Amino acid sequence: MKKFHVPAIAFFGIALFGVPALAANSAEEKPYNPVEALRAGRDDTNRDSVGLPQKLRDDSISFSFAPEYFFDFGSDLPDADGWGASIAAAAIFDSATPKWDFLGELEFLAFSAESGHYFTKNRKVKETLQSANILLNLGLSREFSEKFVFDAMLGIGFGVTYGEIKGPNFKTSSHGNWTTTLSMKLRGEYRVDENWSLFTAYRFAYISPSIASKIADWHNLDLFSSSVELGVRYRF
């Protein structure tokens, strides 16, 4: 019988068992890579299939203009409605929370409204108002998709309101006052392209003290107004 030499047997054992063991140890010592692990189970040719974190949106500045219809004036101005307009400059700041951003807006709001007829001192009169206000709105912006955005804001500001009381066989009375305005605004926006978008909004505002009318026996006239607007926005 032919004898095998010890070195030959040792070499054969290393080749049979040692090489796979060394390869396994090398694979186990390799650092874990989550991106490669994801790609290993998915089609690497489709980049959208890799579950990487969404890139944060850049900060943006925008300008908007919106005609606004005012209705449902509560408190001291019965059956009033009217038209106005809003011009605003807004800035959006990225937050660490996905899809939520901080929103700041400086807004100029003006409107003209007219009440229904009412009686004061047994005389039938009607009230007209013209108001101009500057508001600082702060809130949050929620991006539901690349096209649809929702904003919720609270605002505080100041302005001036000028009014007139008039009626048949009644001398017109003019009066005005500085005002403080508190506002809540909800807005939905549709992005047409990278820069332009359309939006609609609802606003509830408290304006006080609005006007002082001696003839109507009012020292301060507090207004609760609701309004809706439809506007356009340009984003830089």
Order of alpha helices (4+ residues) and beta strands (2+ residues): alpha-alpha-alpha-beta-beta-beta-beta-beta-beta-beta-beta-beta
